[in-house]
Amino acid sequence: MAILIFFVLHWYLSLFVQTFFLHRYAAHKMFTMNPFWEKAFYLLTYLAQGSSFLSPRAYAILHRMHHAFSDTERDPHSPHYSNNAFTMMWKTKNIYNDVLNHRVEPERRFEGNYPMWPALEKLGDSYFSRIGWGVAYVLFYIAFATQWWMFLLLPLHFLMGPVHGAIVNWSGHKYGYQNFDNNDKSRNSLFFDFLTGGELFQNNHHKLPNRVNFGVKWWEVDPTWPVIWTLDKLSIIKLKPVKVKAVRTKVNA
């Protein structure tokens, strides 16, 4: 039981920081927060993702590229230019590492307006950190696993961040329904996205990239949205004003 609880906690905590901090904040700046809370969520992202920590800067740049080049050959992670999810993940990893290590110069429009913490970025991307987290996961399993098959979950812990991204990018651009014609292959894969915290409303998100609530129809439930709403009411973050008429026009398009 301890292993399953740990897996579920790791899955959803890592998922939360990816959709909340990396995606909706770093890549899109859908809301603002003061320097203290930015550092706090930055640190939480490192702790939650552990061995699979993703740089907010590199994540933001790749995600902005994804929106600009959605489902074309220049998309860093379109499933329509890879044979399977594993080759797509490998391609994404190579592009991510090139951006992370400044081996390529992204277009200027994709740069800037994302959080930076160089010391934590250096730690999170170090072999010391990644291997250390991996060892910690293994030791936890050795201490608490009661069945051999539980150890099969370890690779998911090691690669939690990229696994979440692979599910979203593969499923969200191949399977499901469309509310909008976005001139790409984005899909909404679930009505209640309990699996990836709202990220599988890809068709909605590509139509309305700055909408905080990824659900558009009344029956589309984005479970991260109530958390963000609560954080705004607690003044931990501040949602940007939304022009209701403009949003309605797009939704009805």
N, C-alpha and C positions, 0 to 999 in steps of 0.2 A: 504493500500500500504506500509506503514512504516513497518508493521509486516513481509510482504513477503520479503522486501528488507533486513531487519535484519536477517531473516532466511537464505536467500541465502548467505549473507556476512558471517554469522557464519559458515554455511556449508562449504564454499570453503576456508575460512581462516583456520579453524580447519583442513580441509583436507590437505591444503598445508603444514602446520607444521608437520602433521603426515607423509606424504610421503617424504617431503624434509628433515626435521630435525631428526625425530625419525627413519624412515626407511632407507633412502639412506645415511644419515650421521651417526647416532648413531649405527645402526645395521651393516651397510656395509662399512662405511667410503669410499664412492665412491669419495669423494673430501675432501679437508682440508680447514680450515679457522683459522684465528688468534684468540687469546683468547677474544678479544673485540667482534668480530662477533659471536663467539660461545655463549657468555653470552647473546648477543642481541637476537639471535634466540631461545635460551633457554627461555628467558623471554617472547618472542613472543609466544612460544608454550604454556606457562602457561596462558597468556592472551587470546589466541585464543581458547584453549580447556576449560578453565574455570573450571566448576564443574566436568568435566570428564578428567582432567589433567592426563596424563600418564607419568610415570617416564622413561626417556631415558634409564637408566640402565636396568630396568625390561623389558622394551619393547625390547631392543636389545637382551637380553638373551633369551626371549621367541621366538623372531623371528629367532635367530640362531638355537634354538631347532627345530623350525618348518622346517627349511631347512634340518637339519640333519635327522629328523624323518618324513619327509613329507608323510602324509596319512597313517601312521602306528599308532598303539595304543599309541605310545610315543609322537606323535604330539600333542602339547598343544591345537590346534584348528583345527583339521580336521573334516569336516562335515560328514565324513563317519563313525565316531564313536560316533555320537550324533543323537538323534531322530529328532531334529529340531534346528533352529538357536538359539532359546532361551536357550536350554540346552547346546549347544556349547558355548554360551557366558558365561553361569554360570560356566562351567568347566574351561574356560579360565580365568575368574575372580579369581577363587580359586587358580589356578597355579600362576597367576600374583601376587596375594597377598602373597603367600608363598615366592616367589622370592623377592618381594619388601621388606618384613619384615624379610628377612634372616632366615626364618623357614626351608628352605631347602638349600642345598649347590649344586649349579649347577656344571656340569662338567667343569673342568678348561678351556677346549677349548672354552666354551661359555662366559667366563669372560673377562673383560678388553677391552681397546681401545674404550671406549664410554665416552661421556661427563658426568661430575659430578658437581652438585651444591647442596650440602646437605641442605643448608638453604632454597632454593627455593623448593626442593623436599619435605622437611618437611612441608612447607606452603601449597604446592599444594595438598598434601595428607591429610591435616587436615580437620576435620569436619567443622571448622570455615570457611575455604576457600570454600569447596564444597557447604555447605549450603548457604553461603553468595552469591556465584555466582547464585545459584538456586533462591534465593530471588530476586536478581537483574533482572533475566530473567522474573520472574513473575510480578514484578513491571512495567517492560517495557511493557509487554503485557496488563496489566491493563490500562496503560496510552494510548496505541495506538491501541489496538485491536478494530476492528469495527464489527466483527462477532464472534459468540460463537465458531464456529468450529476452529478458529485460535488457541484457547487455546489447541487444540489437538496436536499442534506442540511442546508444551513445553517439553514433555518427550524426544524428539529428542535433544533439547538443553541440557537437563540434562546429557544425555548419548552420546553426539556427538562422542567422540573418540571411545568408544566401538562399536557404531553403524557402523561407517566407517569400523572398523575391521571386524565386523560380515558380512557385505555385501561382502567385499573382500574375506574373507576366505570361506564363504558359496558358493557364486556364482562362485568364481574363482577356486574352486575345484569340481564343479558339472556341470556347464553349459558352453557351448561354444565349441570352436574348439582347436585343438592342432597343433602347428608347429613342435614340437619335442616330441620324446618318452623319458620322464624323469624318467620312472619307478615309476611314481606316477600318481595322477588323476588331476593334475593341468590343467587348461583351460584358454584360452583367451575368455572373455565374450563379449567384444565389439570391434568394429573396431576403433572407436573414443571414448576414455574413458572419456567422459565429466562428468561422475557421480563420479568417484573416482580418478581422476587425474593421470591415468596411472596404477593404482594398479591392475586393472582387466586384465592386461596382465600377468597373473600368470604363464602360461606355458612358455612364453618367459623368465620371470624373474627366474624361477627355472632352466632353462637351462643355462642362462647367469646371475648369481646372482650379478656380479660386473659391469654389463653394466648399465650406467647411464640412457640412453634412453630405456625405457621398450618396446617401439615399435621396431619390427624387420623388418617386411615387409614394403614396401613403403607406403602402405595404412593404416598402424597401427599408429594412432596418440596418442602420450603421451603428453598431454598438459603441464605437469610439466617440460618437457625437455627444451623447449625454455626459461623458467624462469631460470633454472639452467645454461643454456648456457649464458644468459645475465649476471647473477651474476658472472660467471667466467670472462667474458669480462670486467666487472667493477672492477675486482680484489677483490671482496668481498669474493669469494671462489676460490679455485684452483682445477680444475679437475685433477685427476691423469692420467698420460699418458696411452694410450690404445695401445696395440700391435694389429695393424690392421689385420695382417695376422692371428693371433690366433683367433680373433673374427670372421673373415670370415670363417675359418675352422669350428668353432662351429656352425655358422649360417647355413652352408651348410650341416651339419651332418645329 
